[in-house]
């Protein structure tokens, strides 16, 4: 199995998990309710990721595609460099897309479970998820979101970590230490690691959706659905 096929397989598993949770929520809430919308938003982002890799498997991974499109019998350094750039862009761009959906949903969620808190959802992302996970007693997920947020922020500087105080930081998640070194590339964002983060984010969403403060309200209207 190629790396691309392996990625597709894992994303399909994530989509199946997300769909199962979504269907469970639809048994309790209308489709416009924030809770199924929350789950659907990350599912839609992952579906785009899945479609992209499905296209990759049938195109640039085959020498015949390059010959048909560009008349090349073998790849030059120029094409290999372009593939490398696409590889990096894909890993980080889709991660930003997925995390942005989670962030937007978290901002809406905090207005329901803590009306008026976190500047009505407009505070920094860290302030929002710190508040949500603390209120729900799910603080164990805060390091995961710290990790994801710092990876996401590095995209603004070409996947290089920049600290406003010029300091390195370390985040521990699942008993592993991840070091963000000032002015150094974030070099641990492999495909396998990124896919694992997607699974961990889904774990956190499942935990949120199971909490009584989230399950009890009969309606959590999503005005932006």
N, CA, C and O of each residue as an XYZ file, in Angstrom:
900
protein
N       0.844     -1.197      0.000
C       0.000      0.000      0.000
C       0.881      1.249      0.000
O       1.792      1.363      0.820
N       0.618      2.181     -0.910
C       1.397      3.411     -0.978
C       1.024      4.330      0.180
O       0.020      4.130      0.863
N       1.867      5.344      0.378
C       1.570      6.305      1.440
C       0.228      6.981      1.195
O      -0.557      7.193      2.120
N      -0.020      7.314     -0.060
C      -1.282      7.977     -0.389
C      -2.480      7.075     -0.093
O      -3.487      7.532      0.449
N      -2.370      5.802     -0.447
C      -3.460      4.855     -0.178
C      -3.635      4.646      1.327
O      -4.756      4.507      1.817
N      -2.514      4.625      2.053
C      -2.563      4.508      3.516
C      -3.294      5.712      4.114
O      -4.114      5.559      5.019
N      -2.993      6.903      3.605
C      -3.651      8.119      4.086
C      -5.146      8.056      3.818
O      -5.951      8.375      4.693
N      -5.517      7.646      2.614
C      -6.936      7.533      2.270
C      -7.644      6.576      3.220
O      -8.752      6.857      3.677
N      -7.010      5.450      3.518
C      -7.615      4.455      4.399
C      -7.880      5.023      5.789
O      -8.948      4.802      6.362
N      -6.907      5.754      6.331
C      -7.076      6.313      7.671
C      -8.141      7.406      7.674
O      -8.959      7.479      8.591
N      -8.131      8.254      6.649
C      -9.149      9.309      6.574
C     -10.540      8.702      6.448
O     -11.498      9.223      7.018
N     -10.655      7.614      5.711
C     -11.959      6.940      5.601
C     -12.420      6.439      6.966
O     -13.606      6.517      7.285
N     -11.493      5.923      7.773
C     -11.846      5.486      9.127
C     -12.318      6.674      9.970
O     -13.285      6.559     10.723
N     -11.630      7.818      9.838
C     -12.027      9.013     10.578
C     -13.408      9.493     10.140
O     -14.231      9.894     10.963
N     -13.645      9.446      8.838
C     -14.954      9.855      8.318
C     -16.065      8.943      8.829
O     -17.165      9.406      9.131
N     -15.772      7.646      8.926
C     -16.760      6.701      9.445
C     -17.083      7.014     10.904
O     -18.246      6.991     11.307
N     -16.053      7.305     11.690
C     -16.260      7.683     13.091
C     -17.104      8.948     13.188
O     -18.058      9.016     13.964
N     -16.742      9.939     12.396
C     -17.465     11.200     12.424
C     -18.914     11.031     12.002
O     -19.816     11.625     12.594
N     -19.134     10.215     10.971
C     -20.491      9.989     10.492
C     -21.339      9.290     11.550
O     -22.516      9.610     11.718
N     -20.744      8.341     12.257
C     -21.463      7.631     13.305
C     -21.901      8.598     14.404
O     -23.041      8.546     14.864
N     -20.995      9.476     14.821
C     -21.328     10.459     15.849
C     -22.405     11.418     15.348
O     -23.340     11.749     16.077
N     -22.268     11.856     14.113
C     -23.251     12.764     13.509
C     -24.639     12.125     13.487
O     -25.626     12.765     13.852
N     -24.713     10.883     13.066
C     -25.998     10.188     13.009
C     -26.614     10.042     14.405
O     -27.828     10.172     14.567
N     -25.783      9.776     15.400
C     -26.282      9.686     16.772
C     -26.870     11.016     17.230
O     -27.914     11.052     17.882
N     -26.196     12.100     16.886
C     -26.674     13.417     17.285
C     -27.975     13.790     16.579
O     -28.829     14.468     17.150
N     -28.116     13.339     15.334
C     -29.342     13.637     14.588
C     -30.560     12.925     15.172
O     -31.694     13.325     14.909
N     -30.337     11.880     15.958
C     -31.448     11.207     16.623
C     -32.010     12.069     17.761
O     -33.135     11.862     18.216
N     -31.202     13.045     18.210
C     -31.608     13.880     19.344
C     -31.880     15.335     18.977
O     -32.700     16.007     19.602
N     -31.166     15.813     17.936
C     -31.244     17.237     17.626
C     -31.480     17.436     16.129
O     -31.122     16.573     15.327
N     -32.082     18.569     15.743
C     -32.260     18.848     14.313
C     -30.922     19.108     13.631
O     -29.931     19.410     14.295
N     -30.894     18.994     12.329
C     -29.641     19.135     11.586
C     -29.056     20.537     11.676
O     -27.866     20.727     11.428
N     -29.884     21.527     12.031
C     -29.391     22.900     12.161
C     -28.854     23.210     13.546
O     -28.332     24.300     13.778
N     -28.974     22.262     14.469
C     -28.464     22.438     15.827
C     -26.935     22.453     15.791
O     -26.311     21.775     14.975
N     -26.343     23.246     16.700
C     -24.889     23.399     16.703
C     -24.166     22.078     16.875
O     -23.088     21.896     16.309
N     -24.724     21.154     17.637
C     -23.997     19.919     17.934
C     -23.761     19.056     16.699
O     -22.613     18.677     16.464
N     -24.761     18.724     15.901
C     -24.449     18.005     14.650
C     -23.676     18.869     13.654
O     -22.867     18.353     12.883
N     -23.920     20.176     13.669
C     -23.171     21.065     12.763
C     -21.681     21.047     13.109
O     -20.830     21.057     12.219
N     -21.373     21.019     14.406
C     -19.985     20.951     14.873
C     -19.299     19.731     14.268
O     -18.210     19.837     13.705
N     -19.940     18.585     14.388
C     -19.348     17.342     13.890
C     -19.279     17.345     12.359
O     -18.294     16.893     11.775
N     -20.328     17.855     11.721
C     -20.356     17.870     10.259
C     -19.258     18.754      9.684
O     -18.720     18.451      8.619
N     -18.920     19.835     10.366
C     -17.927     20.772      9.824
C     -16.549     20.130      9.698
O     -15.866     20.311      8.690
N     -16.140     19.378     10.722
C     -14.839     18.701     10.625
C     -14.926     17.559      9.623
O     -13.950     17.259      8.936
N     -16.093     16.919      9.536
C     -16.270     15.853      8.546
C     -16.152     16.378      7.129
O     -15.542     15.731      6.278
N     -16.727     17.540      6.862
C     -16.640     18.128      5.527
C     -15.194     18.467      5.167
O     -14.769     18.283      4.026
N     -14.443     18.965      6.155
C     -13.041     19.282      5.906
C     -12.232     18.029      5.600
O     -11.401     18.022      4.691
N     -12.480     16.973      6.361
C     -11.774     15.710      6.124
C     -12.188     15.075      4.800
O     -11.391     14.399      4.150
N     -13.425     15.295      4.413
C     -13.885     14.763      3.123
C     -13.114     15.414      1.980
O     -12.766     14.743      1.008
N     -12.848     16.705      2.086
C     -12.039     17.388      1.072
C     -10.632     16.809      1.025
O     -10.059     16.630     -0.049
N     -10.079     16.518      2.204
C      -8.752     15.895      2.308
C      -8.767     14.540      1.603
O      -7.841     14.204      0.864
N      -9.814     13.776      1.837
C      -9.966     12.459      1.228
C     -10.029     12.564     -0.287
O      -9.365     11.799     -0.986
N     -10.813     13.494     -0.802
C     -10.952     13.669     -2.250
C      -9.634     14.083     -2.888
O      -9.296     13.640     -3.986
N      -8.891     14.943     -2.184
C      -7.598     15.367     -2.722
C      -6.678     14.167     -2.917
O      -6.062     14.025     -3.974
N      -6.579     13.311     -1.919
C      -5.684     12.162     -2.037
C      -6.185     11.148     -3.050
O      -5.389     10.459     -3.688
N      -7.486     11.055     -3.201
C      -8.021     10.174     -4.238
C      -7.574     10.654     -5.617
O      -7.279      9.844     -6.495
N      -7.527     11.973     -5.803
C      -7.038     12.523     -7.071
C      -5.537     12.280     -7.237
O      -5.068     11.959     -8.329
N      -4.791     12.435     -6.142
C      -3.338     12.237     -6.199
C      -3.000     10.806     -6.609
O      -2.103     10.577     -7.421
N      -3.728      9.847     -6.037
C      -3.463      8.434     -6.328
C      -3.610      8.136     -7.813
O      -2.906      7.281     -8.349
N      -4.516      8.832     -8.475
C      -4.772      8.552     -9.892
C      -4.010      9.483    -10.835
O      -4.180      9.404    -12.051
N      -3.172     10.363    -10.286
C      -2.466     11.313    -11.154
C      -0.961     11.299    -10.918
O      -0.256     10.488    -11.518
N      -0.457     12.172    -10.063
C       0.986     12.410     -9.997
C       1.800     11.248     -9.456
O       3.029     11.279     -9.529
N       1.155     10.228     -8.918
C       1.909      9.062     -8.453
C       2.196      8.078     -9.581
O       2.845      7.055     -9.366
N       1.711      8.388    -10.791
C       1.908      7.502    -11.936
C       2.782      8.189    -12.998
O       2.504      9.313    -13.417
N       3.824      7.500    -13.413
C       4.688      8.061    -14.457
C       3.910      8.320    -15.744
O       4.200      9.277    -16.463
N       2.919      7.467    -16.040
C       2.135      7.634    -17.262
C       1.388      8.968    -17.265
O       1.153      9.541    -18.328
N       1.015      9.465    -16.086
C       0.311     10.754    -15.999
C       1.238     11.887    -16.420
O       0.838     12.784    -17.162
N       2.467     11.841    -15.945
C       3.429     12.877    -16.301
C       3.728     12.858    -17.799
O       3.892     13.904    -18.428
N       3.793     11.674    -18.345
C       4.062     11.562    -19.784
C       2.872     12.099    -20.586
O       3.047     12.806    -21.578
N       1.671     11.757    -20.143
C       0.487     12.208    -20.861
C       0.303     13.718    -20.766
O      -0.048     14.365    -21.752
N       0.537     14.279    -19.584
C       0.280     15.702    -19.377
C       1.420     16.599    -19.874
O       1.177     17.686    -20.399
N       2.664     16.136    -19.705
C       3.811     16.998    -19.989
C       4.830     16.366    -20.938
O       5.858     16.975    -21.234
N       4.555     15.154    -21.417
C       5.464     14.494    -22.332
C       6.772     14.072    -21.700
O       7.784     13.952    -22.391
N       6.766     13.845    -20.387
C       7.995     13.489    -19.673
C       8.108     11.977    -19.519
O       7.167     11.311    -19.088
N       9.262     11.453    -19.874
C       9.496     10.025    -19.676
C      10.080      9.737    -18.299
O      10.012      8.608    -17.815
N      10.656     10.765    -17.667
C      11.117     10.651    -16.289
C      11.080     12.036    -15.642
O      11.163     13.057    -16.324
N      10.954     12.047    -14.325
C      10.833     13.310    -13.619
C      12.180     13.997    -13.479
O      13.193     13.363    -13.187
N      12.171     15.305    -13.691
C      13.366     16.118    -13.490
C      13.339     16.691    -12.071
O      12.351     16.546    -11.352
N      14.430     17.338    -11.683
C      14.479     17.956    -10.362
C      13.371     18.993    -10.203
O      12.845     19.180     -9.107
N      13.020     19.663    -11.292
C      11.965     20.673    -11.255
C      10.642     20.057    -10.808
O       9.960     20.601     -9.940
N      10.282     18.923    -11.404
C       9.029     18.263    -11.040
C       9.102     17.677     -9.626
O       8.133     17.739     -8.869
N      10.245     17.117     -9.288
C      10.380     16.564     -7.935
C      10.258     17.668     -6.885
O       9.673     17.461     -5.822
N      10.805     18.819     -7.185
C      10.686     19.952     -6.274
C       9.243     20.408     -6.144
O       8.782     20.744     -5.053
N       8.533     20.415     -7.272
C       7.121     20.814     -7.250
C       6.296     19.836     -6.417
O       5.401     20.250     -5.680
N       6.593     18.545     -6.530
C       5.884     17.537     -5.740
C       6.183     17.729     -4.257
O       5.294     17.612     -3.414
N       7.443     18.026     -3.949
C       7.817     18.275     -2.559
C       7.078     19.472     -1.979
O       6.619     19.432     -0.838
N       6.965     20.541     -2.771
C       6.228     21.718     -2.314
C       4.751     21.406     -2.109
O       4.134     21.873     -1.151
N       4.189     20.609     -3.021
C       2.783     20.224     -2.894
C       2.577     19.378     -1.654
O       1.576     19.519     -0.952
N       3.528     18.499     -1.390
C       3.458     17.639     -0.215
C       3.395     18.478      1.066
O       2.546     18.246      1.926
N       4.290     19.443      1.183
C       4.335     20.303      2.370
C       3.082     21.149      2.468
O       2.484     21.268      3.538
N       2.687     21.737      1.344
C       1.499     22.592      1.333
C       0.259     21.818      1.746
O      -0.570     22.316      2.507
N       0.139     20.598      1.240
C      -1.031     19.781      1.538
C      -1.117     19.463      3.023
O      -2.178     19.609      3.630
N      -0.011     19.031      3.606
C      -0.011     18.658      5.013
C      -0.461     19.819      5.901
O      -1.293     19.645      6.791
N       0.101     21.005      5.648
C      -0.204     22.146      6.507
C      -1.518     22.822      6.139
O      -2.269     23.235      7.022
N      -1.804     22.940      4.845
C      -3.015     23.656      4.436
C      -4.279     22.946      4.898
O      -5.198     23.588      5.407
N      -4.336     21.629      4.727
C      -5.520     20.907      5.169
C      -5.621     20.882      6.683
O      -6.723     20.868      7.231
N      -4.480     20.878      7.366
C      -4.522     20.933      8.827
C      -5.129     22.256      9.283
O      -5.945     22.286     10.204
N      -4.729     23.346      8.639
C      -5.303     24.657      8.961
C      -6.806     24.646      8.702
O      -7.584     25.165      9.503
N      -7.207     24.058      7.589
C      -8.625     23.993      7.215
C      -9.432     23.241      8.268
O     -10.489     23.705      8.695
N      -8.931     22.073      8.686
C      -9.634     21.265      9.688
C      -9.705     22.012     11.017
O     -10.773     22.110     11.622
N      -8.561     22.542     11.470
C      -8.538     23.205     12.770
C      -9.389     24.469     12.765
O      -9.976     24.822     13.787
N      -9.463     25.145     11.638
C     -10.295     26.346     11.549
C     -11.768     26.006     11.756
O     -12.508     26.774     12.370
N     -12.189     24.849     11.239
C     -13.569     24.421     11.453
C     -13.821     24.127     12.935
O     -14.870     24.474     13.478
N     -12.850     23.486     13.574
C     -12.983     23.199     15.001
C     -13.029     24.509     15.794
O     -13.864     24.671     16.684
N     -12.136     25.434     15.469
C     -12.094     26.709     16.186
C     -13.425     27.458     16.069
O     -13.953     27.952     17.065
N     -13.959     27.538     14.853
C     -15.212     28.251     14.636
C     -16.337     27.627     15.461
O     -17.145     28.343     16.054
N     -16.390     26.314     15.499
C     -17.433     25.631     16.276
C     -17.240     25.848     17.771
O     -18.218     26.010     18.500
N     -15.993     25.854     18.238
C     -15.723     26.090     19.652
C     -16.149     27.494     20.058
O     -16.666     27.702     21.156
N     -15.931     28.442     19.179
C     -16.333     29.827     19.475
C     -17.854     29.929     19.618
O     -18.353     30.659     20.474
N     -18.574     29.205     18.789
C     -20.032     29.207     18.890
C     -20.487     28.444     20.139
O     -21.432     28.848     20.817
N     -19.800     27.341     20.430
C     -20.196     26.522     21.582
C     -20.077     27.291     22.892
O     -20.948     27.171     23.754
N     -19.025     28.073     23.058
C     -18.812     28.770     24.323
C     -19.925     29.765     24.600
O     -20.215     30.053     25.761
N     -20.552     30.294     23.563
C     -21.655     31.237     23.774
C     -22.895     30.534     24.313
O     -23.773     31.177     24.888
N     -22.969     29.228     24.131
C     -24.109     28.463     24.643
C     -23.864     27.955     26.059
O     -24.752     28.031     26.908
N     -22.671     27.441     26.316
C     -22.433     26.859     27.640
C     -22.000     27.904     28.659
O     -22.106     27.670     29.863
N     -21.509     29.062     28.194
C     -21.103     30.152     29.080
C     -21.449     31.486     28.431
O     -20.551     32.194     27.976
N     -22.719     31.844     28.378
C     -23.111     33.094     27.723
C     -22.341     34.299     28.264
O     -22.274     34.512     29.474
N     -21.769     35.075     27.362
C     -21.011     36.266     27.739
C     -19.544     36.017     28.000
O     -18.764     36.966     28.069
N     -19.143     34.754     28.149
C     -17.733     34.446     28.436
C     -16.876     34.592     27.187
O     -17.370     34.551     26.061
N     -15.591     34.762     27.415
C     -14.605     34.829     26.329
C     -14.997     35.867     25.269
O     -14.907     35.614     24.068
N     -15.431     37.028     25.740
C     -15.814     38.089     24.811
C     -16.882     37.636     23.837
O     -16.842     37.954     22.649
N     -17.865     36.867     24.378
C     -18.929     36.310     23.535
C     -18.370     35.483     22.380
O     -18.899     35.498     21.269
N     -17.289     34.764     22.670
C     -16.682     33.895     21.668
C     -15.619     34.570     20.828
O     -15.025     33.938     19.955
N     -15.370     35.856     21.083
C     -14.418     36.594     20.249
C     -13.016     36.705     20.817
O     -12.161     37.360     20.222
N     -12.764     36.076     21.959
C     -11.434     36.109     22.560
C     -10.468     35.242     21.749
O     -10.862     34.627     20.758
N      -9.224     35.198     22.167
C      -8.242     34.369     21.477
C      -8.698     32.916     21.497
O      -9.424     32.500     22.400
N      -8.277     32.156     20.512
C      -8.662     30.749     20.434
C      -8.261     30.019     21.707
O      -9.032     29.216     22.232
N      -7.061     30.292     22.208
C      -6.617     29.610     23.423
C      -7.542     29.936     24.596
O      -7.885     29.052     25.380
N      -7.940     31.186     24.717
C      -8.853     31.549     25.804
C     -10.161     30.784     25.690
O     -10.728     30.354     26.695
N     -10.638     30.615     24.467
C     -11.907     29.925     24.246
C     -11.801     28.450     24.618
O     -12.617     27.950     25.393
N     -10.792     27.738     24.070
C     -10.745     26.301     24.367
C     -10.315     26.036     25.802
O     -10.734     25.036     26.386
N      -9.488     26.906     26.391
C      -9.159     26.745     27.809
C     -10.433     26.816     28.644
O     -10.632     26.014     29.557
N     -11.285     27.773     28.329
C     -12.531     27.939     29.076
C     -13.459     26.744     28.876
O     -13.997     26.203     29.842
N     -13.645     26.337     27.628
C     -14.560     25.229     27.341
C     -14.112     23.956     28.045
O     -14.907     23.310     28.728
N     -12.843     23.593     27.881
C     -12.381     22.332     28.463
C     -12.332     22.385     29.989
O     -12.550     21.370     30.650
N     -12.048     23.557     30.552
C     -12.055     23.684     32.009
C     -13.474     23.570     32.549
O     -13.710     22.875     33.537
N     -14.412     24.244     31.909
C     -15.804     24.192     32.359
C     -16.372     22.778     32.264
O     -17.172     22.364     33.102
N     -15.951     22.042     31.233
C     -16.458     20.688     31.036
C     -15.641     19.632     31.776
O     -15.964     18.445     31.724
N     -14.591     20.058     32.460
C     -13.752     19.100     33.170
C     -12.953     18.204     32.243
O     -12.644     17.060     32.578
N     -12.620     18.739     31.064
C     -11.872     17.973     30.067
C     -10.501     18.600     29.823
O     -10.024     18.655     28.690
N      -9.878     19.070     30.898
C      -8.616     19.808     30.781
C      -7.498     18.995     30.134
O      -6.531     19.567     29.630
N      -7.621     17.678     30.142
C      -6.565     16.842     29.548
C      -6.381     17.131     28.069
O      -5.329     16.828     27.507
N      -7.402     17.720     27.420
C      -7.297     18.015     25.993
C      -6.634     19.366     25.696
O      -6.347     19.667     24.537
N      -6.392     20.173     26.719
C      -5.799     21.486     26.475
C      -4.430     21.388     25.809
O      -4.172     22.147     24.875
N      -3.526     20.480     26.246
C      -2.232     20.375     25.542
C      -2.372     20.000     24.069
O      -1.582     20.446     23.238
N      -3.378     19.180     23.742
C      -3.614     18.836     22.336
C      -3.916     20.091     21.530
O      -3.374     20.280     20.442
N      -4.770     20.939     22.056
C      -5.135     22.158     21.337
C      -3.996     23.166     21.336
O      -3.848     23.929     20.382
N      -3.179     23.179     22.406
C      -1.970     24.021     22.382
C      -1.043     23.579     21.254
O      -0.482     24.404     20.533
N      -0.894     22.269     21.117
C      -0.045     21.709     20.067
C      -0.584     22.081     18.690
O       0.153     22.572     17.836
N      -1.864     21.843     18.486
C      -2.478     22.140     17.181
C      -2.416     23.625     16.858
O      -2.147     24.004     15.718
N      -2.664     24.461     17.849
C      -2.665     25.909     17.622
C      -1.288     26.414     17.215
O      -1.174     27.250     16.318
N      -0.246     25.916     17.863
C       1.101     26.371     17.527
C       1.540     25.875     16.158
O       2.256     26.575     15.442
N       1.114     24.671     15.792
C       1.384     24.190     14.432
C       0.675     25.085     13.431
O       1.273     25.522     12.448
N      -0.604     25.359     13.683
C      -1.389     26.200     12.779
C      -0.767     27.589     12.627
O      -0.682     28.119     11.520
N      -0.333     28.173     13.744
C       0.238     29.512     13.687
C       1.540     29.557     12.896
O       1.872     30.583     12.302
N       2.279     28.447     12.887
C       3.553     28.420     12.165
C       3.353     28.513     10.663
O       4.282     28.863      9.934
N       2.153     28.204     10.192
C       1.872     28.274      8.752
C       2.026     29.706      8.253
O       2.383     29.926      7.095
N       1.761     30.673      9.117
C       1.886     32.082      8.724
C       3.334     32.470      8.427
O       3.593     33.495      7.797
N       4.265     31.649      8.882
C       5.681     31.929      8.655
C       6.356     30.746      7.963
O       7.467     30.351      8.319
N       5.655     30.183      6.955
C       6.212     29.115      6.133
C       6.633     27.906      6.960
O       7.716     27.352      6.774
N       5.750     27.509      7.881
C       5.961     26.334      8.738
C       7.178     26.487      9.647
O       7.815     25.503     10.025
N       7.488     27.730      9.988
C       8.579     28.027     10.916
C       7.992     28.639     12.184
O       7.150     29.534     12.113
N       8.437     28.156     13.340
C       7.908     28.662     14.596
C       8.578     29.986     14.949
O       9.804     30.097     14.934
N       7.765     30.981     15.265
C       8.264     32.282     15.694
C       7.599     32.632     17.009
O       6.373     32.683     17.102
N       8.409     32.872     18.020
C       7.910     33.236     19.341
C       8.163     34.720     19.569
O       9.279     35.201     19.368
N       7.133     35.444     19.988
C       7.259     36.897     20.136
C       8.318     37.293     21.162
O       8.855     38.400     21.124
N       8.614     36.360     22.088
C       9.648     36.627     23.092
C      10.984     35.983     22.727
O      11.946     36.048     23.493
N      11.029     35.358     21.540
C      12.265     34.726     21.094
C      12.614     33.466     21.856
O      13.781     33.078     21.907
N      11.610     32.811     22.458
C      11.859     31.639     23.281
C      11.374     30.359     22.609
O      10.463     30.379     21.782
N      11.997     29.252     22.981
C      11.513     27.936     22.578
C      10.427     27.498     23.564
O      10.430     27.911     24.723
N       9.500     26.659     23.094
C       8.505     26.089     23.996
C       8.435     24.590     23.782
O       8.862     24.073     22.749
N       7.898     23.910     24.757
C       7.714     22.462     24.663
C       6.309     22.115     25.123
O       5.848     22.595     26.158
N       5.629     21.276     24.345
C       4.276     20.841     24.677
C       4.276     19.317     24.769
O       4.763     18.630     23.871
N       3.737     18.809     25.842
C       3.682     17.364     26.044
C       2.270     16.872     25.778
O       1.302     17.350     26.370
N       2.175     15.910     24.879
C       0.879     15.315     24.552
C       1.064     13.814     24.417
O       1.935     13.346     23.684
N       0.241     13.073     25.127
C       0.317     11.615     25.131
C       1.730     11.136     25.482
O       2.272     10.222     24.861
N       2.300     11.780     26.487
C       3.596     11.413     27.060
C       4.763     11.628     26.093
O       5.858     11.114     26.320
N       4.536     12.372     25.036
C       5.609     12.719     24.109
C       5.797     14.234     24.114
O       4.830     14.992     24.192
N       7.060     14.664     24.030
C       7.384     16.083     24.056
C       7.583     16.610     22.634
O       8.309     16.018     21.836
N       6.935     17.717     22.339
C       7.059     18.356     21.033
C       7.672     19.743     21.242
O       7.120     20.593     21.942
N       8.825     19.939     20.615
C       9.564     21.180     20.821
C       9.367     22.131     19.643
O       9.552     21.770     18.480
N       8.989     23.346     19.985
C       8.889     24.422     19.008
C      10.062     25.359     19.269
O      10.100     26.058     20.281
N      11.013     25.365     18.349
C      12.216     26.167     18.513
C      12.091     27.452     17.708
O      11.760     27.435     16.522
N      12.360     28.546     18.370
C      12.239     29.864     17.749
C      13.049     29.949     16.461
O      14.242     29.649     16.438
N      12.379     30.361     15.398
C      12.962     30.538     14.061
C      13.425     29.220     13.431
O      14.267     29.217     12.534
N      12.865     28.097     13.909
C      13.203     26.796     13.334
C      11.939     26.160     12.739
O      10.836     26.388     13.234
N      12.103     25.358     11.671
C      10.932     24.705     11.055
C      10.245     23.743     12.020
O      10.889     23.117     12.862
N       8.942     23.643     11.880
C       8.176     22.632     12.619
C       8.290     21.343     11.809
O       7.553     21.129     10.846
N       9.220     20.498     12.215
C       9.620     19.369     11.370
C       8.995     18.041     11.756
O       9.353     17.005     11.196
N       8.066     18.052     12.707
C       7.459     16.775     13.119
C       6.079     16.558     12.500
O       5.388     15.602     12.853
N       5.675     17.429     11.586
C       4.337     17.313     10.986
C       4.350     16.344      9.808
O       4.125     16.733      8.662
N       4.614     15.084     10.109
C       4.531     14.050      9.088
C       3.059     13.733      8.814
O       2.174     14.170      9.550
N       2.810     12.972      7.751
C       1.430     12.589      7.466
C       0.844     11.753      8.591
O      -0.302     11.961      8.989
N       1.616     10.815      9.102
C       1.106      9.961     10.170
C       0.781     10.779     11.416
O      -0.232     10.544     12.075
N       1.647     11.738     11.734
C       1.408     12.570     12.904
C       0.165     13.436     12.707
O      -0.651     13.587     13.618
N       0.032     13.998     11.516
C      -1.129     14.834     11.222
C      -2.415     14.026     11.327
O      -3.398     14.494     11.901
N      -2.413     12.826     10.780
C      -3.591     11.964     10.847
C      -3.918     11.589     12.289
O      -5.088     11.496     12.663
N      -2.878     11.374     13.098
C      -3.097     11.065     14.513
C      -3.747     12.257     15.219
O      -4.618     12.076     16.070
N      -3.325     13.477     14.866
C      -3.933     14.666     15.467
C      -5.406     14.779     15.097
O      -6.233     15.164     15.923
N      -5.733     14.439     13.843
C      -7.144     14.462     13.450
C      -7.956     13.503     14.324
O      -9.060     13.826     14.763
N      -7.393     12.331     14.565
C      -8.079     11.365     15.425
C      -8.229     11.875     16.846
O      -9.267     11.674     17.476
N      -7.186     12.541     17.358
C      -7.242     13.091     18.712
C      -8.270     14.222     18.799
O      -8.992     14.334     19.790
N      -8.331     15.053     17.769
C      -9.340     16.118     17.754
C     -10.746     15.530     17.756
O     -11.644     16.038     18.427
N     -10.922     14.461     17.003
C     -12.229     13.800     16.986
C     -12.557     13.209     18.355
O     -13.707     13.243     18.792
N     -11.535     12.664     19.032
C     -11.735     12.180     20.400
C     -12.261     13.302     21.288
O     -13.194     13.105     22.067
N     -11.654     14.478     21.164
C     -12.051     15.610     22.006
C     -13.482     16.042     21.707
O     -14.225     16.409     22.617
N     -13.866     16.000     20.448
C     -15.227     16.391     20.067
C     -16.239     15.376     20.596
O     -17.318     15.753     21.054
N     -15.892     14.091     20.533
C     -16.771     13.063     21.096
C     -16.965     13.293     22.600
O     -18.069     13.140     23.121
N     -15.884     13.662     23.285
C     -15.970     13.909     24.724
C     -16.842     15.132     25.011
O     -17.630     15.126     25.956
N     -16.702     16.167     24.204
C     -17.528     17.371     24.368
C     -19.003     17.021     24.181
O     -19.851     17.425     24.976
N     -19.295     16.274     23.132
C     -20.692     15.958     22.807
C     -21.335     15.032     23.833
O     -22.561     14.936     23.892
N     -20.530     14.352     24.638
C     -21.055     13.433     25.652
C     -21.255     14.112     27.003
O     -21.818     13.507     27.916
N     -20.805     15.358     27.147
C     -20.870     16.025     28.448
C     -22.289     16.527     28.728
O     -22.937     17.063     27.829
N     -22.782     16.360     29.965
C     -24.145     16.794     30.295
C     -24.437     18.264     29.994
O     -25.558     18.595     29.607
N     -23.456     19.148     30.162
C     -23.691     20.559     29.868
C     -23.947     20.792     28.380
O     -24.537     21.798     27.985
N     -23.493     19.845     27.568
C     -23.692     19.955     26.117
C     -24.907     19.141     25.681
O     -25.632     19.553     24.777
N     -25.132     18.008     26.306
C     -26.252     17.151     25.895
C     -27.599     17.630     26.419
O     -28.627     17.397     25.782
N     -27.609     18.306     27.587
C     -28.870     18.651     28.250
C     -29.742     19.659     27.501
O     -30.945     19.431     27.379
N     -29.187     20.764     26.994
C     -30.065     21.735     26.307
C     -30.810     21.085     25.142
O     -30.220     20.373     24.329
N     -32.114     21.344     25.078
C     -32.903     20.764     23.989
C     -32.560     21.388     22.651
O     -32.710     20.759     21.603
N     -32.099     22.631     22.694
C     -31.765     23.334     21.457
C     -30.470     24.123     21.657
O     -30.311     24.820     22.659
N     -29.557     24.010     20.711
C     -28.400     24.887     20.609
C     -28.406     25.411     19.178
O     -27.685     24.914     18.313
N     -29.213     26.397     18.954
C     -29.397     26.892     17.604
C     -28.094     27.478     17.042
O     -27.435     28.292     17.689
N     -27.746     27.056     15.850
C     -26.558     27.592     15.180
C     -27.040     28.621     14.158
O     -27.533     28.269     13.086
N     -26.889     29.870     14.504
C     -27.356     30.932     13.625
C     -26.555     31.076     12.354
O     -26.939     31.828     11.458
N     -25.417     30.347     12.260
C     -24.550     30.447     11.095
C     -24.582     29.190     10.240
O     -23.814     29.074      9.285
N     -25.467     28.240     10.571
C     -25.510     26.964      9.846
C     -26.040     27.190      8.433
O     -26.154     26.240      7.658
